Amino acid sequence: MERRITKIAQKEKLGEPTIVNGEMEAGKAPKEKITDPAKLREKIEKIDAKIDSLKAKREVLVKQLYELEA
């Protein structure tokens, strides 16, 4: 148990998210569970938008890499 707590403390120090009891925490105080489906959908949409943006940036970087390696 002590080792797990140490690993969690290290991740929190680095700002990495940790999973405790099946829930993700980012070194912040626990939040209340959201019970409104509309709010959950909104959060999912925001996350999906961020993912799409990152995928687009990744594509640009991969193209640049291929051009440099060619």
N, C-alpha and C positions, 0 to 999 in steps of 0.2 A: 504494500500500500504506500509506503514511504517513497519508494522509487517512482511510482505513478504520480504522486503529488509533485515530486521534483521535476519530472518531465513536463507536467502542466505548467509549473511556475516558469520553466525555461521558455516554453512556447509563448506564454503571456508576456514575458519580458521582451521577446522578439516581435510581439504584436500578431502572432499567428493565431488563427482560430483553433480552439480545442473542442473536443467532443467529450462531454461528461454526461453520463446517464442517457445517452442517445440524443442529446441536444447540443447544438453548437453554441459555444460561448467565445467571445473575443476579448476576454479579460475585462469584461464589463459586468456591472451588477445585473443579476437575472431580471429579465423583463417578464411582464405578464403575457400569457398566451393570448394571441389574437383569435377571437372567436367569430369575427365578422368575415364572411366569405369574400365580400367585395374588397376589403382591405388586403386580404391574402392574395387575391388575384392581382391587385394593383402592385403589391410587392413583387410578385412573380414576373409581371410585365416589366418592371424596372430592372430586375435581374437579367431577364432575357434581352433587354435593350443593351445593357452593359456587355453581355456576352457577345451579341452581334457586333458591337463596336470593336471589341477586342479581336474578334475573328477577322474583321475587315483590316485592322491594323496588322494582324499576323500575315494575311495574304500579301499585303504590300511589302512587308519585310522579307517574306519568302521569295517574292519576285525579285527584289533587290539582291538577295543572296545568290539566286540562280544567275542573274546577270553578271555579278562580280566573279562567280566561279567559272563562267563560260569563257 
